[in-house]
Amino acid sequence: MALDLQTNAVIDTVSLPAATVRRSLDQNIPDSKSVTGLEVRLSRVLVKDNRTPKVWPFPGYADVYLLIIVFDDLHPEPQTINLSGFARIDDNEDLPVDKTAYYWKQNTPDERAPSQVHMLLSVVKSKERLRDTGAILTQAKDSADYQNLVSAVVATIANTPGQIATLLLQLGAVVGQQLQEVEDKPLFTQVISFTDINGDFDTLGKTPIVKMNEYVQTTLTLVVRDPEREPNT
């Protein structure tokens, strides 16, 4: 049976706190066009319930995969596509993450900042021992379905970004097909979009975004740097 990423997926455009800005003399408020650095960090993945019964003599551990896919509006391919495996995960256990999922830094004054960053994150429980995740990604990337969906995601970002969630879920499912012996429904799937039109890059510094269901809780941290709007120190 095919891996179903869409059922109960958490699909979200974040609402961040009001921006912290420094007004210029003409009282205009600089916007996200002056951003010089962006990062989305995967700060935490807590497996609250691994859906594995503890029946003696079995300890109730689970092997899980973590899939991350990230696109922006600057490049015609994913800026991150990563599949990791974690063995013997118990209930209420954190996966050993805390890493950058997306990173952009301005190198020249005229370099354009991204106006959209779209991310898929999925935690999938395996039914057998973990497989070689590098080989799985290579197989997925070589498929026509993967290549067609990447092209569709890029076109959608440029023209109708509001429809991006469905395509990211389909792209994640293409990778998931290569996993084979996994549960049909992931423990958790999240699609999140950060956009300048929503004001997400107007909030300086670090902003944690916590999402959860009954099985998994995630914390993403959006980091925005902009010298024009940062208070003088």
N, C-alpha and C positions, 0 to 999 in steps of 0.2 A: 504494500500500500504506500502511496506517495506521501512524503512529508508535508504536512499541512501547517504552513507558517501563518496563514491568514486568520484562522479561528482564534478569537480572543486576543489578537495582537493589540498592543498598546500603541495607538497611532496619535501623534501629538505634535502640535506647533506650540512651543513653550510661550508662557507669559512671564516675562522677567520683571523684577522690581523696576521702579522708575529709575531712569538713567541719572548717573552722577556726572554733571557737566560743569564746565567753567565758562561763563558768559564772556564774550568779547565786548569791546567798548560800544559796538553798535547793537548790542543785546541779541545778536543772532546766536543760536545754539549750534555748534558744530555737530555734524551727524556722522554716521558710520563710514562715510567716504574717506574720512581722515584716519581710519584704523590702520595701525602699523604692524599689528600682530594678533593672530587668532590661534587658539588651541582648544580642542575638545579632548578632555582626559576621561578615560574610563577609570573612575576613582574607586568604585566598589561594585562587586557582584556577590551578593549574599544568597546562598541557596537555603531557603527557609525549610523547604520540604522537598526531598529528592524523589518522592513517590516510590520509595523502596521500603517495604515492610521489614521491620526488625523481628524476625522469627528465628529463635534459637535453633541451630548454632550460627545462623547468618547474621552479621552485624548491621545489615541494612545500608551498606554503602552503595554509591552509584558512580559510574564513569560518565562524564558529560563532555560535550563539545561546546565551545564558545565561538560563534561566528560574528564577525564585524565587517560591514561593508560601508564605505563612506565615499560620497561624491561631492564635488563642489561645482560651481558654474565657470571655472577657469580652465578645466582640463577635460579632454574627451575620453577619459577612462577613470576607473575608481582610484581615489587617492589612498585608500586603504582597503585591502581585502585580506582578512586574516582568519584562519581557522586554528584553534588551539584545543588540545585535549587535556582533561584533568581526571586523574584516577582516584577512586576510593573517596568520594566526597560524601560527607555525612550531612544530616539535617543541621541547620543553623551553622553552616560552615562557609567562610569566605573563600572564593576562588583567589589564588595568588596573582591578582592583577593590580593595577595602579599604573597605567601606561597611557601614552599619547595615542589617541585614535585618529586625530587630525591635527595638522600643524601648518600654519602659514605665517611667514614673516616677510615684511617688505624689505627689499634689497636696494631699491632705487626710489627716489622721491616720486617719480611718475608711475610707479608700478601699481596697478589696480588691485584693490582688495576684493576678496570674494564677497558676493552679495547673497549667496545661498550655500549652505552646507547641509547635506542630507545624510542620515546615518541609520543603518539597520543593525540591530543587535539581537542575537537569538541564543538561548541556552537549550541544548538538545541532549536528552538522555540516551545513552547507548545501551543496546541490548547485548553487546558482546565486548570483548576487549577493544581498547582504542586502536584505531588504525593510523597509518602514516598520513598526517594531515597535509603535508606538502604534496604528496602524490595525489591526494583527493582534490586539492585545489588545481593542480596541473590538469587533471582529467576534466574538471569542470570548465576551466578556461579554454580548453581545446574544443569544446562542444559548440555546435552551431547555435543552440538555444542560448548559451551564455553570451556569445558574441552579438547575437541579434538583440538581446535584452539590454546589453551595455549601450548599444547604439540607440535603443529606444529611450533609455534613461537620460542620456545626454540630450536628445532632441526634446524630451519632455521638460527637462530643466530649463532649456532655452525658450520654450513656447508655452507650456501649461504646467508650471511647477506644482500646482495644487493636486495633480494626479500622480505625483511621484511615488506615493506610498505603495500603491498597488504594484507598480513595476519593481520596486525594491523587494517586495515580498516574493514576487515571481522569480527574481534573480537569486534570492536566498534559497528558494526551493530548488533551483537548478543545482546549486552547490550541495544542498541536502540530499538530492537524489544519489550522489556519489557515496554518501555515508552508509547506505544500505541498512545494516541491522541497527536501526534506531527506533525509538517510539514515534508513532505517527504524529503526535502533537507535542511540540516543544514544551519544556517547563515554562518558558517565557520568551516572548518576541516583542521587540520595541522598534518602532520607526519614529524618528524625531527629526524635525526640520528647524534649522536656524536661518532666518532671513533678515536682510536689512529693512525690508518693507514692514516687517513686524516689529522692528525696533530692537531686535535681539542683540545687535552689536553696539547699541547705544549705552549699554550698561557696562561700566568699566570694572576691571579687576576680575575676581573669581566668583562665579555664580553656580552653586550646586543645584542639580535637577535630580530629584529622587522620584523613581517610579517603581511600582511593585504590583504583583498579583499574589495569590495565596502560596506560590511556590518560590518565587525569586524576587529580590529587591535589588535595584541598580541605582548607582549614583554616578551621573555624568557631571563634569565640571567644565563650564564654558569660561575661558580666559580671554579677555579683550584688553589689548594695549593700544593706547592712543595718547601720545605726548601732548597734543593740542588741548585735550580735555582733562588730563590728569592734573590734580591740584598741585600747586607749587609746594615743594618741601624745603 
